[in-house]
Amino acid sequence: MHKFTKLIAIGLAATLIGTFQVSSAKASIFGWFDNFELTLESKTKGLPLTISTYDFDGQKIDQVKTKSADIHTDRTMSKTDSDGNEQSSVIDVDYGNKRMTHVGSTLIAYEGMKNYEDQFSKHINIDDHQKSVPLLNSMYQDFSNQWNSKAKVVMIRSQSGKPIAVFTGNEVSIHQTEMKNATKFVINGHRLFAYRCDYTVYPMSSIKDSVHNKVIK
């Protein structure tokens, strides 16, 4: 977030914090402002996203890296119910002067972050890949010098429960989206978009304790 926008956000936060509450699941009010700014940037000039799709078993199908992208419900397929909730799962990924239309399989998009699952899978193959905490224990041992003990770990899984992405950050917030089957995250001021995914957010301290104690709590 730019300094000027940050100052505006702090001023607004001081005014608004007494009028509404932000639940712990959605982190702080500053996460709300970060999400607002990222959404605005996506709609106006696009975000530099890495976009990946996965099959049911969590195997990567394809990947697109672009300097400017926006993800939204396909307008020609859009259909809302009487309460205004989106019923269509068809999404468009606009990048550059191109458009990719997608529905069905798991998709993630992110910017400014490292997907530790991609890096981990390049050189390690373990039998308990479906078990979230043992997998994270192994990752912690590999990347502990990069993982702050006060951070949170976001694990994204495919529709069959297979881990496909792992991100970490000191500030993690979760946000609703107007799209069906989609969730937005803000991790240290960066965007993570998850479509048709399972996810869990762990405190880094629990992963650290699990490694040190050799037990799953």
N, C-alpha and C positions, 0 to 999 in steps of 0.2 A: 504494500500500500504506500503511495506517495506521501511525503511529509505533510503537504498541504491538506490532502484528503484525511490523513490521520488526525490532524488538529481539528478538522471539522467533526470527525467522528467522535473525538473525545468530548467536544463541546456538546454535541447532540446526546452522547451517552449520559453526561452529567444531568441533562434535562430530562431524559426519558427513563433513566434507571429507576426513578421513583414511581413511574406510571405503569410499567409492565415488567414482568419477570421473564427471564430466559432460563429454561430448564437446564440442569446439568448435562443432560443428554445432548443438548445443542451447544454446549460450552458457553463461553462468555458473550456479552453483547458485542464485543469487538469481532468475534467470529461472524456475527450477523452482518456487521458492516463490511467485513472482508468479502463475505458471500455476495452482498449487494454489489460491491464494486466489481468483483469478478464476473457476475452476471451481466452487468452493464457493459463491461469491456468485451465480453463474448458477443453481445448483440450489436455493438457498434463497430468494432474492428477485428473481432475474433481473438481466440487464444492460441498460442503455439502448442498444440496438443500432439501427444503420441496416442493413437487410437488402435486398439487391438480387439479382435473378436476370437471367441473360443467355442469349441464344440462342447457337447454335454459332459464329456469326461475331462474337460479342462485343458485339452490340447489346443495350442494356438493355431488358428486358421490363417489369419493374415494380420498385417500391421501397416498403418499409414502414419507417417510423421509429417506434420505440416506446420507452417509458421502462423497460420490464421484459420481458425475453425470455430463453428458454432453448431451446437446440437439441439434439435428441437423436434417436436411432433410434426410428422408430415401433414401439411395443412389440407391436402386433398383427401386424406384418409381420416382426418380428425372427426371425432364424434363424442359429444358430451352427454351425460345423463341430465336428469331434471335439476340436480344440484350443481351442475357445472363441472363435474369431475370427468376428466378425460378417459375415454373408453378404448381408444385406439392405441396399440402398442407399436405402430409403425413410426420410426424415427428417421429423420434426415440428418446427415452430417455434411454441412456445407464447408468446404475447404478450398481456398483459392477461388477459382471460378468454376469449381466442380461440385457435384453433389453425389453423395453415396446414400442410398436408402437401405435401411436395415430393419429387420424384425426377427424375433425368435431367439437367436442364440445370444449367449453372454457377450457383453461388450464393456470395456473400460476405456477411459480416456483420462490423461493426466498431463500436467505441465510442471516443470521446475522441480521434479522429484525423481528419485531412483526407485525402480521396482526391484526390490531385493530378491524376489522370487525368480526373476529372469536371470540375474547374476548367479544365484545359488544353484539353479538347475543346470547351468552350463558345465559345472564341474563336480556335482554331487548327485547321486541317485540313491535315495533311501527307501526302505520298505514301508515305513509308516507314514507315507506322504499324505494320507487322509487325516491323520491325527494332528490337530492344530498345534497343541502345546509342544509335543515332542519335536515337531518340525521347527517351531520357533526357537526351541532350545538349541537345536543344531545351528540355526541361523545366528543366534546370539553369540555362540562360540566363535563363529566365523567373522562376525561384523561388530563385536562388542566395542571395538575402538571407535566405531561410527555411531553407535546407539547410545544416546544420552539416558542415564538411569532414571531421569524424571519424565522421559517422553512417554508417548503412547504408541502402540503398534496397531496398525489397521491391516487385518487379513481379509482379503477378498477371495471368495470361492465361487466355482462354477455352480450350475444348477444341480449337479450331482454331488456337490460338497468337496470337490477337489480344489486345493489351493492354487490360485493363479496369480496372485499379486500380494506383496507385503510392502507397506509403507510405514515410515515412522515420522513423528513430529512432536515438538513440545506443545504445540497448540493444535488441537483437533476438534472440529465441530461438524455436525451432521445436519443436513438441511433438506427440506422437502423440495420437490420439483413439480412443475405442472405436467410433466410427462408421466405416463403410466409405467410402472415397474422400474422406475429410475430413482436414484438417490445421488445427491451432491454432497461432497465433503470439502472442507477447507482445511488444509494441513500446512501449517506455517505460512499462511498467506497464499498458498497455491491450490489450484483446482484439481479435484479427483471426481470423475463422473462414473457411476456404476449402473449398468442396465442389466436387468435379469441376473442379479448376483446375490449370493449370501455374503454376509460380512460379520466380523466381530472386532470390537475395539478393546484391546488389552492394555492395562497399565504396564509399562516396561518393568516396573519393580516386581510384578508377579512373575514375569518371564525370568528375570534375574534370580529371584528366590527359588524358582523351580529348577533352574540349572544348578544352583549351589547346593540345594537340598536333595537333588536327584529324585524328587517326587512331584506329582501333579496335584496341586491343591484344589 
